Amino acid sequence: MAEAPTTTGNAKTRIVQERLSLYGPNPSMELVQQLMAEADEDIQKARAHELSLVTAHRNADAAPT
């Protein structure tokens, strides 16, 4: 199940803004790009983890009792 691009964009923006707050004002563009790439990776990992949980739950429900 894919999320709307705006949902992903909003999550990415929140993650980057949160992490930028740790570095203070005027971050370099290189830092912003690095944090954006890390946010993308974190979102992908979270989605994969969520999918594995859903799959495990479905498999458990389908298992014979």
C-alpha positions in Angstrom: 0.0 0.0 0.0 1.7 3.2 -1.2 1.3 6.5 0.6 0.5 9.7 -1.2 3.7 11.6 -2.2 2.7 14.5 0.0 2.7 12.3 3.1 6.2 11.1 2.3 7.3 14.7 1.6 5.8 15.9 4.9 7.5 13.1 6.9 10.8 13.8 5.1 10.5 17.5 5.8 9.7 16.9 9.5 12.7 14.5 9.9 15.1 16.9 8.2 13.9 19.9 10.2 14.2 18.0 13.4 17.7 17.0 12.6 18.7 20.4 11.4 17.6 21.9 14.7 20.6 20.0 16.2 23.1 21.9 14.0 22.0 25.5 14.6 21.3 28.3 12.1 22.7 28.4 8.6 23.5 24.8 7.8 25.5 24.1 4.7 23.7 22.8 1.6 25.9 19.7 1.8 24.5 19.0 5.3 20.9 19.5 4.2 21.4 17.1 1.3 23.0 14.5 3.6 20.1 14.8 6.0 17.6 14.5 3.2 19.3 11.3 1.9 19.4 9.9 5.5 15.7 10.8 5.9 14.9 8.9 2.7 16.7 5.9 3.9 15.0 6.0 7.3 11.6 6.2 5.7 12.4 3.3 3.4 13.6 1.2 6.4 10.5 2.1 8.4 8.2 1.1 5.5 10.1 -2.2 5.1 9.7 -2.9 8.8 6.0 -2.1 8.8 5.5 -4.3 5.8 7.3 -7.2 7.6 5.1 -6.7 10.7 2.0 -6.8 8.5 3.2 -9.9 6.7 4.1 -11.7 10.0 0.6 -10.8 11.4 -1.1 -12.1 8.2 1.0 -15.3 8.3 0.1 -15.8 12.0 -3.6 -15.4 11.2 -3.4 -17.8 8.3 -1.5 -20.5 10.3 -3.6 -23.6 11.1 -4.5 -23.9 14.8 
